[in-house]
Amino acid sequence: MGSHFVLSRPISVVPPPTPPPGAEEAVTEVDRYGGVHIEYQPLVSWTVSAGKTGYLRQVSMVTDTYAKTHFRLTIAGSEKFADRLLQAPLTLTYPDLRLKAGATVLLEVKSTDGTAITVDGEIAGKEVS
């Protein structure tokens, strides 16, 4: 038979503190690039406001021509990937990655060979005072 676990006393669960109203602000940056450039072009970016802490939640990307689109992602000055071809839409999830004031999240795109591409990108997060 399996073993049983019995609690001899109740477990207290403390919810995380709720920030005061106005201390948190949602960040949603969405943009589109359409062009033929073979050098990286900014698609969408977010710079954490002065005096705030940023929390990155996700970065999403989709293109109309996957075989001809390269992506580059930089977070707080650290290149996460470059010259990356995708086969389908991609959403990268970051469970509240903390960023200092002034840190930038930048998603860039380029055409691999001058073929016209149309690309959408999204960055979601929040800023806290």
GIPEWO-V95520 format. One record per backbone hydrogen bond with DSSP energy under -1.0 kcal/mol. NH is the residue of the N-H (numbers start at 0). CO is the residue of the C=O. Records with the same first field share a line. If there is no record, write none. Layout:
NH=CO, CO
This chain:
22=19
24=126
26=124
28=122
30=120
32=118
34=116
40=108
42=106
43=106
45=104
47=102
51=48
52=127
53=98
54=125
55=96
56=123
57=123
58=91
59=121
60=89
61=119
63=117
67=64
68=65
69=109
70=83
71=107
72=80
73=105
74=77
75=103
77=74
79=72
80=72
83=70
89=60
91=58
93=56
95=93
96=55
98=53
101=47
102=99
104=45
105=73
106=43
107=71
108=40
109=69
110=36
111=67
116=34
118=32
119=61
120=30
121=59
122=28
123=57
124=26
125=54
126=24
127=52
128=22
